[in-house]
Amino acid sequence: MKRISLSILTIILLIISGSLSEIKACSSILVSKGASKGNSVIITYSCDGEFLSHLQYKPAQDYAPGEFYEIHSWSGEVIKIKQVSHTYAVVGLMNEYQLSIGETTFDGRKELRNPKGKLHYWTLMNLALERAKTAKDAIKVIAGLVDEYGYASTGETISIADTDEAWVMEIIGTGQDGKGAIWVARRIPDGYICAHANMSRIGEFPLDDPNNCLYSKNVISFAIEKGYFNPDSGKPFRFSEAYDPRSPEKLRYCASRVWSIFRRSAPSKNFSSDFHRGVKDAEPYPLWIKPDEKLSVQDVMALMRDHYEGTPFDMTKGVDAGPFSTPNRWRPVTWEVDSVKYGWERPISTQQTGFSFVSQARSWLPDAVGGVLWYGMDNTYTTCYVPLYCGITKVPESFTVGDIRKFSWNSAWWVFNFVANIANLKYSYMIRDIQKVQRELEENFFALQPLVDKTAAALSESNPELMKKYLTDYSVTQGEQTVQRWKQLGEELLTKYNDGYVKDEKGRPRGVGYPEEWLRDVNKLRGDQFKIPVWEKKEE
């Protein structure tokens, strides 16, 4: 019998204890084959929350009839799920058939959460990876499991990609003592991209197009029963309006990220900011768009690194960015002064990210070679994405260890957090040093990828076991070397910027002071305190 993995259990415990309040703060992009350079299918996932994740490799396994997948809940309950005869190997959130899954939580109507449901979304994602080869099959696995065991989470938007298709699935519960779940899934049209960020994105959907749209039988009837939708209104049924009502605060927090992904991918469309700024009756952003140009994996990584730079909402500008233009804002995101509510911008890149990935699936290569999970720890802006091929048999050790309660140089999570946190001391200076190393490493990975692919593909025919060893050695080596380089980077930053100085190329400390624009703000607020008086000269 198989118990739920330690990393998932850790997340569950953090949610229950309240330490993972930002878990519903993730961002995802889906890129169809026809919208990507090189015809890859790409999805992304930033798993945002103050938690330390342990990356895992789970080998394929056979089971005898009558065996179960066991989940040991925090309450002591043992939940038994009927095991299948064979499960597939999984690296992180990508399986051996290049199937990958990510999510963002939209909550929706919280009264629809079923506390008696057995399966949370993270368990459903893992079980789908172990049991499905394609995105469409994964949707059917999830739907079948919630029908049989019940759904325990609030609203979720799930990204699912295989070698040919990308699908977005939205699911929500049926409330106390309810059965199954309400859900709908749509295939991203070839040549288009989609994005979601903690807000339901599926509006209208076709009822008679099973190749491109799947849904639960009760998706509309349940909304009518609950009063979420009036069929006599003359308006079409929209999943997002029925199950995830909008508010100005939700739009600011969620739709802003979708807007930024879309405006960067298709600047020619000049997407308005009105919708995410809560302008009444503003036009919502479409579920998917056609980018101005096809996107490479590197382009998608760049989209995941965003603080609204170059827009009126640029988080590196203004007094709130401090003297050295840090885009980071500490929690809570909203606050109230004199009975007026305010809120920081919520960017795609956030310091609270536990891990993120950009998955790449390529149909023309053997599965073990075609699937790559580009994996990064901590903030997407300051991480380095490491290539982990889906055919590997182990993962870098430093990505599997660590305790959020105790710093350790042996933990990749802590190493990346060290660099990201120290950068806040002099962000506008340090970020250039970080990006230089980030660029050098990632560009090297992409330069090596064609050779690694070619070598591994050749081995897949002559010696499959040697191919797995080759890919494993490569992925593990690159991962560990990246962590060591990042540790060195952290030490270099601490040395170079010690005590507020900036050391030159000869190691000599130089005082650089503060930007004039920021000093002007200080003068306006507290100029009388800091102004140095000038004595008049006495006449002789």
C-alpha positions in Angstrom: 0.0 0.0 0.0 1.2 3.5 -0.8 1.0 6.5 1.5 0.7 10.1 0.3 4.1 11.7 -0.4 5.9 13.7 2.4 6.0 16.8 0.3 2.3 16.9 -0.3 1.6 16.0 3.4 3.8 19.0 4.4 1.7 21.3 2.3 -1.5 19.9 3.8 -0.2 20.5 7.3 0.8 24.0 6.5 -2.6 24.8 5.1 -4.3 23.6 8.2 -1.9 25.5 10.5 -2.5 28.7 8.6 1.2 29.0 7.6 0.3 28.7 3.9 -2.1 31.6 3.6 -0.6 32.4 0.2 -1.2 29.0 -1.3 -4.1 30.5 -3.4 -1.6 32.8 -5.1 -0.3 30.9 -8.0 0.2 31.9 -11.7 0.0 29.7 -14.8 0.5 30.0 -18.6 -0.5 27.4 -21.2 1.1 27.5 -24.7 -0.3 25.3 -27.4 1.9 23.5 -29.9 1.2 26.0 -32.7 1.9 29.0 -30.5 5.4 27.8 -29.5 8.7 28.0 -31.4 9.7 24.4 -32.1 6.2 23.1 -31.6 6.5 22.2 -27.9 3.5 22.2 -25.7 4.3 24.3 -22.6 2.7 25.0 -19.3 4.0 26.9 -16.3 3.2 26.7 -12.6 4.4 29.0 -9.8 3.4 27.3 -6.5 3.2 30.4 -4.3 3.3 30.0 -0.5 5.6 30.3 2.5 6.6 26.6 2.4 9.6 24.5 1.6 8.9 21.9 -1.0 10.7 18.7 -1.5 11.1 17.7 -5.1 10.4 14.0 -5.6 10.9 11.2 -8.1 8.4 8.4 -8.0 9.2 5.3 -10.0 6.7 3.4 -12.1 5.2 0.5 -10.0 2.9 -2.5 -10.4 0.2 -3.4 -7.9 -1.7 -6.6 -7.1 -5.5 -6.6 -7.1 -7.0 -5.3 -3.9 -4.1 -2.8 -3.0 -4.9 0.8 -2.1 -3.3 4.2 -2.3 -3.4 5.4 1.3 -3.7 9.0 2.5 -3.1 9.5 6.1 -4.8 12.8 7.0 -3.9 15.2 9.8 -7.0 14.2 11.7 -5.8 10.6 11.8 -8.2 9.3 9.2 -6.9 6.8 6.7 -8.4 7.4 3.3 -8.1 4.4 0.9 -8.2 4.9 -2.8 -8.4 1.8 -5.1 -5.0 1.3 -6.7 -4.6 0.7 -10.4 -2.5 -2.2 -11.6 0.3 0.0 -12.9 1.4 3.6 -12.1 3.7 5.8 -14.2 7.0 7.3 -13.1 6.7 11.0 -12.1 9.4 13.7 -11.7 7.9 16.6 -9.8 4.7 17.3 -11.7 5.6 15.7 -15.0 5.3 12.0 -15.8 7.2 9.6 -18.0 4.8 10.3 -20.9 5.5 14.0 -20.8 2.2 14.8 -19.2 2.4 17.8 -16.8 0.0 19.5 -14.5 -0.2 22.8 -12.6 -2.9 24.8 -10.9 -4.1 28.0 -9.3 -6.8 28.3 -6.6 -9.8 30.6 -7.2 -11.8 29.6 -4.1 -15.1 30.7 -5.7 -18.2 30.1 -3.6 -16.8 28.9 -0.3 -20.1 27.3 0.7 -19.4 24.7 -2.0 -16.4 23.3 -0.2 -17.3 19.8 1.1 -15.5 19.0 4.3 -16.4 15.4 3.9 -14.8 15.1 0.5 -11.9 12.8 0.4 -9.6 14.2 -2.3 -7.9 17.6 -2.4 -6.6 19.0 -5.6 -3.0 18.2 -5.0 -3.9 14.5 -4.5 -5.9 14.6 -7.7 -3.0 16.1 -9.6 -0.6 13.4 -8.4 -3.0 10.6 -9.0 -3.7 11.9 -12.6 0.1 11.9 -13.3 0.4 8.3 -12.1 -2.6 7.1 -14.1 -2.8 9.1 -17.3 -0.8 9.4 -20.5 -2.7 12.3 -22.1 -4.3 15.5 -20.9 -7.7 14.3 -21.9 -7.2 11.1 -19.9 -6.0 13.1 -16.9 -9.3 15.0 -16.9 -11.2 11.8 -17.0 -9.1 10.4 -14.1 -9.8 13.5 -12.0 -13.5 13.4 -12.8 -13.8 9.7 -12.0 -12.0 10.1 -8.7 -14.1 13.0 -7.4 -17.3 11.1 -8.5 -16.2 8.1 -6.4 -14.5 9.7 -3.4 -15.7 13.3 -3.3 -13.9 16.6 -3.8 -12.5 18.4 -0.7 -10.9 21.6 -2.0 -12.4 25.0 -3.0 -12.3 26.2 -6.6 -9.3 25.2 -8.7 -8.1 26.0 -12.2 -5.8 23.2 -13.5 -3.4 23.4 -16.4 -2.8 20.0 -18.1 -0.5 19.4 -21.0 0.7 16.4 -23.1 2.8 16.2 -26.3 0.0 17.5 -28.5 -2.6 19.5 -26.4 -3.0 21.9 -23.5 -6.2 21.9 -21.5 -7.5 24.1 -18.8 -9.9 22.5 -16.3 -11.9 24.3 -13.6 -13.5 22.4 -10.7 -15.4 23.2 -7.6 -17.3 21.2 -4.9 -21.0 20.7 -4.3 -21.1 21.8 -0.7 -21.7 20.1 2.7 -22.8 16.4 2.1 -22.7 17.0 -1.6 -21.5 14.4 -4.1 -18.8 14.6 -6.8 -17.8 18.0 -8.2 -18.8 20.6 -10.7 -16.3 21.0 -13.5 -15.6 22.1 -17.1 -12.5 21.6 -19.2 -11.5 23.3 -22.5 -8.7 22.6 -25.0 -6.6 25.6 -25.9 -6.9 26.0 -29.7 -3.7 25.4 -31.6 -1.8 28.6 -32.1 -3.1 30.2 -28.9 -2.0 30.7 -25.3 -4.0 30.9 -22.1 -3.3 32.2 -18.6 -4.9 32.0 -15.2 -4.1 33.4 -11.8 -6.5 32.6 -8.9 -9.7 33.6 -10.7 -12.0 31.4 -12.7 -11.4 32.0 -16.4 -13.8 29.8 -18.3 -16.9 31.7 -19.3 -19.2 30.3 -22.0 -18.4 26.8 -23.4 -19.9 24.5 -26.1 -22.1 21.7 -25.0 -21.6 19.5 -28.1 -17.9 19.5 -28.8 -16.3 16.7 -26.8 -13.0 17.0 -28.7 -12.5 20.5 -27.3 -14.7 20.7 -24.3 -15.7 18.3 -21.5 -17.8 19.0 -18.4 -19.8 17.4 -15.6 -23.5 16.7 -16.3 -24.6 19.0 -13.5 -22.5 22.0 -14.3 -25.5 24.1 -15.4 -28.4 22.4 -13.5 -26.6 22.7 -10.2 -26.1 26.5 -10.7 -29.8 26.9 -11.4 -30.7 24.9 -8.3 -28.5 27.0 -6.1 -29.7 30.3 -7.7 -26.3 31.1 -9.2 -27.8 31.3 -12.7 -31.3 32.2 -14.0 -32.0 30.5 -17.3 -34.8 33.0 -17.9 -32.4 35.9 -17.8 -31.7 35.8 -21.5 -28.0 35.7 -20.7 -25.7 32.7 -21.7 -24.4 30.5 -18.9 -20.9 31.4 -17.9 -19.0 29.1 -15.5 -16.9 31.9 -14.1 -19.8 34.1 -13.3 -21.8 31.3 -11.7 -19.1 29.8 -9.5 -16.6 32.6 -9.0 -18.3 36.0 -8.7 -16.0 39.0 -9.3 -15.1 41.8 -7.0 -12.8 44.8 -7.4 -10.3 43.3 -5.0 -10.3 39.9 -6.7 -9.8 41.6 -10.1 -6.9 43.7 -8.8 -5.2 40.6 -7.2 -5.8 38.1 -10.0 -6.7 39.6 -13.4 -3.7 42.0 -13.3 -1.4 39.0 -13.8 -3.4 37.6 -16.8 -3.4 41.1 -18.3 0.4 41.4 -17.9 1.0 38.0 -19.6 -1.3 38.9 -22.5 0.0 42.4 -23.0 3.5 41.2 -23.2 2.6 38.3 -25.5 0.5 40.3 -27.8 1.4 44.0 -27.5 -0.3 44.8 -30.8 -3.7 44.1 -29.1 -3.2 46.9 -26.6 -5.2 45.2 -23.8 -6.9 47.7 -21.6 -6.1 47.8 -17.9 -9.7 48.8 -17.1 -10.9 45.2 -16.3 -8.2 44.5 -13.7 -8.5 47.9 -12.2 -12.2 47.2 -11.4 -13.8 49.6 -13.9 -17.5 48.7 -13.9 -18.7 46.9 -17.0 -15.1 46.8 -18.5 -14.6 44.0 -21.0 -13.1 40.8 -19.5 -9.9 39.4 -20.9 -10.5 36.4 -23.3 -9.8 32.9 -22.2 -7.0 32.6 -24.8 -5.3 34.8 -27.3 -3.0 34.4 -30.3 0.5 35.8 -29.4 2.1 38.3 -31.9 5.0 35.9 -32.3 5.5 32.3 -31.4 7.0 31.8 -27.9 10.1 29.8 -27.0 10.6 28.2 -23.6 12.9 31.1 -22.8 10.2 33.6 -23.7 7.7 31.8 -21.4 10.3 31.9 -18.6 10.5 35.6 -19.1 6.7 36.0 -18.9 6.9 34.3 -15.5 9.3 37.0 -14.4 7.2 40.1 -14.1 6.5 43.0 -11.7 4.5 45.0 -14.3 7.8 46.7 -15.4 7.2 49.5 -17.9 3.5 50.0 -17.0 1.8 52.5 -14.7 1.8 49.7 -12.1 5.5 49.1 -12.2 6.4 47.8 -8.7 10.0 49.0 -9.0 8.9 52.6 -9.1 7.5 55.0 -6.4 8.1 55.6 -2.7 6.8 52.1 -1.9 9.8 50.6 -3.8 12.2 52.2 -1.4 15.5 53.9 -2.4 16.7 50.8 -4.4 13.6 50.0 -6.4 12.6 46.6 -4.8 9.4 45.2 -6.3 8.8 43.1 -3.2 5.9 44.0 -0.9 5.5 42.3 2.4 2.3 40.6 3.5 -0.5 41.3 4.1 -1.3 42.5 0.6 -4.2 44.8 1.7 -4.5 47.3 4.6 -6.9 49.9 5.9 -6.2 53.5 6.9 -9.0 55.9 8.1 -11.6 53.4 7.0 -10.3 53.3 3.4 -9.0 49.9 2.1 -5.8 49.8 0.0 -3.9 47.0 -1.7 -0.4 46.4 -3.1 -0.1 45.2 -6.6 0.2 41.4 -6.8 2.8 40.4 -9.4 3.6 37.1 -11.1 7.0 37.1 -9.4 6.7 37.0 -5.7 9.1 36.3 -2.8 6.6 33.8 -1.4 6.9 31.3 -4.3 7.9 27.9 -3.0 8.8 26.5 -6.4 7.9 27.0 -10.1 8.4 25.1 -13.3 8.1 25.6 -17.1 7.3 22.2 -18.6 8.2 21.4 -22.2 6.6 18.4 -24.1 7.9 17.5 -27.6 6.0 14.8 -29.6 8.8 14.1 -32.1 11.3 12.8 -29.5 11.1 9.7 -27.3 9.1 10.4 -24.2 12.1 10.1 -21.9 13.9 12.8 -23.9 11.0 15.0 -25.1 9.7 15.9 -21.7 11.7 18.5 -19.7 10.6 20.0 -16.4 12.5 23.3 -16.1 12.4 23.6 -12.4 13.2 26.5 -10.1 13.1 27.2 -6.3 11.8 30.4 -4.8 11.0 33.7 -6.6 10.6 33.2 -10.4 12.5 36.5 -10.9 15.6 35.5 -9.0 15.6 31.7 -9.5 17.5 29.7 -12.2 15.5 27.1 -14.1 17.3 23.7 -14.2 16.4 21.1 -16.9 15.1 17.9 -15.4 14.3 15.3 -18.2 11.2 13.2 -17.5 13.1 10.0 -18.1 15.5 10.5 -15.2 15.5 8.1 -12.2 16.5 10.5 -9.4 16.6 14.2 -8.8 19.2 16.5 -7.3 19.6 15.8 -3.6 19.6 19.4 -2.6 16.1 19.9 -4.1 14.8 17.1 -1.8 15.9 18.3 1.6 15.4 21.3 4.0 13.3 22.5 6.9 11.7 25.9 6.7 12.4 26.3 10.4 16.2 26.0 10.0 18.6 27.5 7.4 20.9 25.1 5.6 23.4 25.5 2.8 22.5 21.9 1.8 19.0 22.9 0.8 18.4 24.4 -2.7 15.4 26.2 -1.3 17.4 28.0 1.3 20.2 28.8 -1.0 17.9 30.5 -3.5 16.1 32.2 -0.6 19.3 33.6 0.7 20.2 35.3 -2.6 16.7 36.6 -3.1 16.4 38.0 0.5 19.9 39.6 0.6 19.1 41.4 -2.7 16.5 43.5 -0.9 19.3 45.4 0.8 20.3 47.1 -2.5 18.0 45.6 -5.0 18.6 47.9 -8.1 22.3 47.0 -7.9 22.2 43.4 -6.8 19.5 42.3 -9.3 21.9 43.0 -12.2 24.5 40.6 -10.6 21.9 38.0 -10.1 20.5 38.2 -13.6 24.0 38.0 -15.1 24.6 34.6 -13.4 21.0 33.5 -14.1 21.4 34.4 -17.8 24.8 32.6 -18.1 23.5 29.4 -16.6 20.2 29.2 -18.4 21.7 30.2 -21.8 24.3 27.4 -21.3 21.5 24.9 -20.6 19.7 25.8 -23.8 22.9 25.7 -25.8 23.5 22.2 -24.5 20.0 20.9 -25.0 20.2 20.0 -28.7 23.3 17.9 -28.1 21.8 16.2 -25.0 18.6 15.5 -26.9 20.5 14.0 -29.8 22.7 11.8 -27.7 19.8 10.6 -25.5 17.5 9.9 -28.5 20.2 7.8 -30.1 20.7 5.8 -26.9 17.0 5.3 -26.6 17.1 2.8 -29.4 20.4 1.1 -28.7 20.5 1.1 -24.9 17.5 2.6 -23.1 18.9 2.0 -19.6 22.1 3.8 -20.5 19.9 6.6 -21.9 18.2 7.0 -18.5 21.5 7.0 -16.7 22.9 9.6 -19.1 19.8 11.9 -18.7 19.8 11.4 -14.9 23.5 12.2 -14.6 23.1 15.3 -16.7 20.0 16.6 -14.9 21.4 15.9 -11.4 24.8 17.4 -12.2 23.4 20.5 -13.6 21.0 20.9 -10.7 23.7 20.5 -8.0 26.2 22.7 -9.9 23.5 25.4 -10.2 22.9 25.3 -6.4 26.7 25.6 -5.7 27.0 28.5 -8.1 24.0 30.2 -6.4 25.6 29.7 -3.0 28.8 31.3 -4.4 26.7 34.1 -5.8 25.2 34.7 -2.3 28.6 35.0 -0.8 29.7 37.3 -3.5 26.8 39.6 -3.0 27.3 39.7 0.8 30.9 40.6 0.2 30.4 43.2 -2.6 27.6 45.1 -0.9 28.6 44.7 2.8 27.5 47.6 5.1 25.8 49.5 2.2 29.0 50.0 0.2 29.6 48.8 -3.3 33.0 47.3 -3.9 34.7 48.1 -7.2 36.6 45.6 -9.4 39.6 45.9 -7.1 37.6 45.2 -4.0 37.6 48.8 -2.7 34.4 49.9 -0.9 32.6 52.9 -2.4 29.7 54.8 -0.9 27.0 55.3 -3.6 24.4 57.0 -1.5 20.7 57.2 -2.5 19.0 58.1 -5.8 18.2 61.8 -6.1 14.5 61.1 -6.8 14.1 59.2 -3.5 16.0 61.9 -1.6 13.5 64.5 -2.9 10.7 62.4 -1.5 12.5 62.3 1.9 12.9 66.1 1.8 9.2 66.6 1.2 8.3 64.4 4.1 11.0 65.2 6.7 13.1 67.9 5.1 13.1 70.2 8.1 14.7 67.5 10.2 17.5 66.7 7.8 18.2 70.2 6.4 21.6 71.5 7.5 21.4 75.2 8.5 23.6 77.8 6.8 25.1 80.5 9.0 25.3 83.9 7.7 28.8 85.4 7.5 29.4 88.1 10.0 30.5 91.4 8.6 34.1 92.4 9.6 
